[in-house]
Structures are given as C-alpha cells and as structure tokens.
Amino acid sequence: MTAPGSKLIAAIVGICGMGCLLPLVALGQSSQGYSEYRQSLIASGWKPNAGYGLKTAGGKSLYKFPEVVCGPTLCNAKWRDPQGREKLITLIRGQGGADHRVAPQ
C-alpha cells in the first residue's frame, strides 16, 4: 500500500526530471553560434528587436545583444523580417563567456 499522494509526488518529480534534462539534451546537439547566425540574419535584411531585451537603469542592454532575454539555460531573441513580421529564436545560453548556441527550432 502506498501513502496518499505518493503517486502525485512521483509524477511531479518525473515531470521536473524531464524538464530539467531537456536543456542538457539540447546542449549535446550540434548547433550554430548565435553571433554567426545573427550576422547572417542581418545580411538577409532581418532586424533585431532591440526593444525586446532587458536594459539596466542607465539604458544599456543587460545582455551582449539588445534583442536577447535569458533564463538560467535558455534565451530568446526577437527579430523582425524585412516585412516587419516577428520571429522568436530560442538560444542555449553560453556558459563562462561562450557564445550562445541556436537551439533546434
């Protein structure tokens, strides 16, 4: 006999475990560096949405790129195509000064 709620706790732990492993699986996949990908977007007429990223009290971008907002392991970058349509790009956060990587989209 199991204690009441133990199945619920097991399910929660299982879901959290899967959610915590997904970024690690993504890290193992080969992906393009964001700096290089960013340059290719600009060359194709895309524009970074600088208003999307976070800023310090002085108005300076909090992150290296003004269109990026980061969590502990994943980041998002917002772009506009030449017609003005928005696109959100998911990035794997670079650790220890490494470049962010473009996550599989």
C-alpha positions as CSV (number, residue, x, y, z in Angstrom):
1,M,0.0,0.0,0.0
2,T,1.3,3.4,-0.9
3,A,0.9,6.6,1.1
4,P,-1.8,9.0,-0.2
5,G,-0.3,11.5,-2.7
6,S,2.8,9.5,-3.3
7,K,1.8,8.9,-7.0
8,L,1.3,12.6,-7.4
9,I,4.7,13.3,-5.9
10,A,6.3,10.7,-8.2
11,A,4.5,12.3,-11.2
12,I,5.7,15.8,-10.3
13,V,9.3,14.5,-9.8
14,G,9.2,12.7,-13.1
15,I,7.9,15.8,-15.0
16,C,10.5,18.0,-13.4
17,G,13.2,15.5,-14.2
18,M,12.2,15.5,-17.9
19,G,12.1,19.3,-17.9
20,C,15.5,19.6,-16.4
21,L,17.0,17.1,-18.8
22,L,15.7,18.7,-22.0
23,P,18.2,21.6,-22.0
24,L,21.0,19.1,-21.4
25,V,19.9,17.1,-24.4
26,A,19.8,20.2,-26.5
27,L,23.3,21.1,-25.4
28,G,24.6,17.8,-26.8
29,Q,23.3,18.6,-30.3
30,S,25.4,20.5,-32.7
31,S,24.1,24.0,-33.3
32,Q,25.3,27.2,-34.8
33,G,26.8,30.0,-32.7
34,Y,24.4,32.9,-32.2
35,S,27.0,35.6,-33.2
36,E,27.4,34.0,-36.6
37,Y,23.7,33.3,-37.1
38,R,22.9,36.9,-36.1
39,Q,25.2,38.2,-38.8
40,S,23.5,36.0,-41.4
41,L,20.1,37.4,-40.3
42,I,21.3,41.0,-40.6
43,A,22.8,40.2,-44.1
44,S,19.4,38.8,-45.1
45,G,17.5,42.0,-44.2
46,W,16.3,41.0,-40.7
47,K,16.4,43.5,-37.9
48,P,16.9,42.7,-34.2
49,N,14.1,43.9,-32.0
50,A,16.2,45.9,-29.5
51,G,13.1,46.9,-27.5
52,Y,12.6,43.3,-26.5
53,G,15.8,42.8,-24.5
54,L,16.2,43.9,-20.9
55,K,18.1,47.1,-20.0
56,T,19.9,48.4,-17.0
57,A,18.7,51.5,-15.1
58,G,21.1,53.5,-17.3
59,G,19.5,52.3,-20.5
60,K,22.3,49.9,-21.5
61,S,21.5,46.4,-22.7
62,L,21.7,43.9,-19.9
63,Y,22.9,41.2,-22.2
64,K,25.5,41.3,-25.0
65,F,22.8,41.6,-27.6
66,P,19.8,44.0,-27.1
67,E,17.3,41.6,-28.6
68,V,18.0,38.8,-26.1
69,V,16.4,37.9,-22.8
70,C,17.9,34.9,-20.9
71,G,16.9,32.5,-18.2
72,P,19.3,30.1,-16.5
73,T,19.8,27.8,-19.6
74,L,17.7,29.2,-22.4
75,C,17.4,32.6,-24.0
76,N,15.0,34.1,-26.6
77,A,15.9,36.6,-29.2
78,K,13.2,38.6,-31.1
79,W,13.7,39.6,-34.7
80,R,11.7,41.3,-37.5
81,D,11.8,40.2,-41.1
82,P,12.0,42.8,-43.9
83,Q,8.2,42.9,-44.0
84,G,8.0,43.6,-40.2
85,R,6.8,40.1,-39.1
86,E,8.3,39.0,-35.8
87,K,10.2,35.8,-35.1
88,L,11.3,34.5,-31.8
89,I,14.6,32.5,-31.8
90,T,15.4,30.1,-28.9
91,L,19.0,30.0,-27.8
92,I,21.0,27.8,-25.5
93,R,22.8,30.1,-23.1
94,G,26.6,30.2,-23.4
95,Q,28.3,29.5,-20.1
96,G,31.6,31.0,-18.9
97,G,31.7,33.6,-21.7
98,A,31.0,31.1,-24.5
99,D,28.7,32.2,-27.4
100,H,25.0,31.3,-27.2
101,R,24.0,28.5,-29.5
102,V,20.9,28.5,-31.7
103,A,18.6,25.8,-30.3
104,P,16.9,23.4,-32.7
105,Q,13.8,25.3,-33.9
